[in-house]
Amino acid sequence: MKTLLYKEDTITLFKFLKCQTPKYIYSDGHCQVIFNYQNFHIIAFPEDLIAASQNKFDEIIRVKFEYIDSAFQPKEYDKLLFHGKAIDRLYILRTILYFTDHVLYNSEAEALGDFEIETGIDRVLADMMRKSTGGHDEVVCHPKSEEAKNVDKEFSNLVDAGIMLQIDNKLLMCFAWDNRFCIVGKIKERRK
């Protein structure tokens, strides 16, 4: 099993975030959260890493945290999420990520879906697609789940996908969801 857990320097940043209230927390609305202090800032953003997989192009997407030794200057599109609010709780979101085998399609219909085959050229194209394309799934599960106990260890990954912060009874998401995209900067009301 490939293990991609946060290293001690990132854990130190998390401890700092938990103990020292950021002056501002911003999001660019897409893929970054910025924890702004007076003379420096900590930025959270997606990173792609090579996965342990039987499919050579599979990758791991997770959120990376980086200390920047300069004051942050918000851009016009940066959204202020919190001002002077302490981080009440910080959760590291750890997952098992594994990939199913690559499967070639068995028929033109399966390969091309709704593509209509009307000519000889369409048939040739459909045959090429059937022979050269396929698919597989990325599966994300809890490390202590039954599913995780049954994965092929050679092609699985233990990953710290990001964090979730509780601030002022709201949850700030900073993690890779389903290994397909990152939720960085989304706020949800905390359920009671």
C-alpha positions as CSV (number, residue, x, y, z in Angstrom):
1,M,0.0,0.0,0.0
2,K,1.3,3.4,-0.9
3,T,1.0,5.8,2.1
4,L,0.7,9.6,1.5
5,L,0.0,11.1,4.9
6,Y,0.8,14.6,5.9
7,K,4.4,15.1,7.0
8,E,5.4,16.7,10.3
9,D,5.8,20.2,8.7
10,T,2.2,20.1,7.5
11,I,1.0,18.8,10.9
12,T,2.9,21.8,12.5
13,L,0.9,24.1,10.2
14,F,-2.3,22.5,11.3
15,K,-1.4,22.9,15.0
16,F,-0.5,26.6,14.3
17,L,-3.9,27.1,12.5
18,K,-5.7,25.6,15.5
19,C,-3.9,27.7,18.1
20,Q,-3.4,31.0,16.4
21,T,-6.5,32.7,14.9
22,P,-6.0,33.9,11.4
23,K,-6.8,37.6,10.8
24,Y,-8.7,36.7,7.6
25,I,-9.6,33.5,5.7
26,Y,-10.2,33.9,2.0
27,S,-11.1,31.7,-0.9
28,D,-10.6,32.3,-4.6
29,G,-13.9,30.5,-5.1
30,H,-12.4,27.6,-7.0
31,C,-9.4,25.8,-5.6
32,Q,-7.6,27.8,-2.9
33,V,-8.1,28.8,0.7
34,I,-5.8,31.4,2.2
35,F,-5.3,31.8,6.0
36,N,-4.0,35.3,6.3
37,Y,-1.9,36.5,9.2
38,Q,-0.2,39.9,9.5
39,N,3.1,39.2,7.8
40,F,2.6,35.7,6.3
41,H,-0.1,33.4,5.1
42,I,-0.8,29.7,4.7
43,I,-2.4,28.6,1.4
44,A,-4.3,25.4,0.7
45,F,-4.5,24.1,-2.9
46,P,-4.9,20.9,-4.9
47,E,-1.9,18.8,-5.7
48,D,-1.7,15.8,-8.0
49,L,0.5,12.8,-7.0
50,I,1.3,9.5,-8.7
51,A,-0.9,6.7,-7.4
52,A,-0.2,3.0,-6.7
53,S,-2.4,1.5,-9.4
54,Q,-2.5,-1.1,-12.1
55,N,-3.5,1.7,-14.5
56,K,-0.3,3.8,-15.3
57,F,-2.1,7.2,-15.6
58,D,-4.0,7.1,-12.3
59,E,-3.3,9.9,-9.9
60,I,-4.1,11.0,-6.4
61,I,-5.6,14.4,-5.8
62,R,-5.3,15.9,-2.4
63,V,-5.0,19.3,-0.7
64,K,-1.5,20.6,0.0
65,F,-0.8,23.3,2.6
66,E,2.1,25.7,2.2
67,Y,3.6,28.5,4.4
68,I,4.3,31.7,2.5
69,D,6.6,34.2,4.2
70,S,4.9,37.4,2.9
71,A,1.6,39.2,3.5
72,F,-1.3,38.1,1.4
73,Q,-2.8,40.7,-0.9
74,P,-6.4,39.7,-1.8
75,K,-7.4,39.9,-5.5
76,E,-10.8,41.3,-6.6
77,Y,-12.2,37.8,-7.0
78,D,-11.1,36.5,-3.6
79,K,-14.0,36.1,-1.2
80,L,-13.7,36.8,2.5
81,L,-14.9,33.7,4.4
82,F,-14.1,34.7,8.0
83,H,-12.6,37.7,9.8
84,G,-10.9,37.1,13.2
85,K,-12.7,33.8,13.9
86,A,-10.9,31.1,15.8
87,I,-10.7,27.5,14.4
88,D,-12.7,25.5,16.9
89,R,-11.8,22.0,15.5
90,L,-9.6,20.6,12.8
91,Y,-10.2,17.2,11.2
92,I,-7.7,15.5,8.9
93,L,-9.7,13.5,6.3
94,R,-7.9,10.2,5.7
95,T,-9.1,7.8,3.0
96,I,-8.2,4.6,1.2
97,L,-8.1,5.1,-2.6
98,Y,-7.9,2.2,-5.0
99,F,-8.6,1.7,-8.7
100,T,-10.5,-1.1,-10.4
101,D,-8.9,-2.9,-13.4
102,H,-9.1,-1.2,-16.8
103,V,-11.9,-2.9,-18.8
104,L,-12.1,-2.8,-22.6
105,Y,-15.6,-2.2,-24.0
106,N,-17.3,-5.3,-25.5
107,S,-19.5,-3.6,-28.1
108,E,-19.7,-0.5,-30.2
109,A,-22.9,0.5,-28.3
110,E,-21.0,0.3,-25.0
111,A,-18.0,2.2,-26.3
112,L,-19.9,5.0,-28.1
113,G,-23.1,5.3,-26.0
114,D,-25.6,7.4,-28.0
115,F,-23.4,7.8,-31.1
116,E,-25.4,6.7,-34.1
117,I,-23.7,4.3,-36.6
118,E,-25.0,5.2,-40.0
119,T,-22.1,4.8,-42.4
120,G,-19.2,2.4,-43.0
121,I,-16.9,5.1,-41.6
122,D,-19.0,5.2,-38.4
123,R,-18.6,1.4,-38.2
124,V,-14.8,1.6,-38.5
125,L,-14.7,4.4,-35.9
126,A,-16.9,2.4,-33.6
127,D,-14.7,-0.7,-34.0
128,M,-11.6,1.4,-33.3
129,M,-13.2,2.9,-30.2
130,R,-14.3,-0.5,-28.9
131,K,-10.8,-1.9,-29.2
132,S,-8.9,1.0,-27.8
133,T,-11.1,2.5,-25.0
134,G,-12.4,1.4,-21.7
135,G,-12.8,2.5,-18.2
136,H,-12.2,1.8,-14.6
137,D,-13.4,3.3,-11.3
138,E,-11.7,5.2,-8.6
139,V,-13.0,4.0,-5.2
140,V,-12.6,6.1,-2.1
141,C,-13.5,4.6,1.3
142,H,-12.9,5.0,5.0
143,P,-9.6,3.3,6.1
144,K,-11.5,1.2,8.8
145,S,-14.4,0.2,6.5
146,E,-15.1,-3.4,5.5
147,E,-14.4,-2.4,1.9
148,A,-10.9,-1.2,2.8
149,K,-10.1,-4.6,4.4
150,N,-10.7,-6.3,1.1
151,V,-8.7,-4.1,-1.3
152,D,-5.6,-5.3,-3.1
153,K,-2.8,-3.7,-1.1
154,E,-0.5,-3.5,-4.1
155,F,-2.9,-1.1,-5.8
156,S,-4.3,0.9,-2.9
157,N,-3.3,4.2,-1.4
158,L,-3.7,5.5,2.2
159,V,-4.1,9.2,1.6
160,D,-4.6,12.4,3.7
161,A,-7.0,14.0,1.3
162,G,-7.3,17.4,3.2
163,I,-8.9,18.9,6.2
164,M,-12.2,20.1,7.5
165,L,-12.4,23.0,9.9
166,Q,-15.1,23.9,12.3
167,I,-15.3,27.7,12.6
168,D,-18.2,29.6,14.3
169,N,-20.5,26.5,14.0
170,K,-19.8,26.2,10.3
171,L,-17.6,23.7,8.5
172,L,-14.9,24.9,6.1
173,M,-14.1,22.2,3.5
174,C,-10.5,21.9,2.3
175,F,-10.2,18.4,0.8
176,A,-10.3,16.3,-2.3
177,W,-13.8,14.8,-2.7
178,D,-14.0,11.4,-4.5
179,N,-10.4,12.0,-5.9
180,R,-12.0,13.8,-8.8
181,F,-12.0,17.4,-7.7
182,C,-11.2,19.4,-4.6
183,I,-13.6,21.2,-2.5
184,V,-11.5,24.1,-1.3
185,G,-13.3,27.0,0.4
186,K,-16.8,25.7,0.6
187,I,-18.7,26.4,3.8
188,K,-21.5,24.3,5.2
189,E,-23.6,24.8,8.3
190,R,-22.7,22.3,10.9
191,R,-25.4,19.8,11.8
192,K,-26.2,19.5,15.5
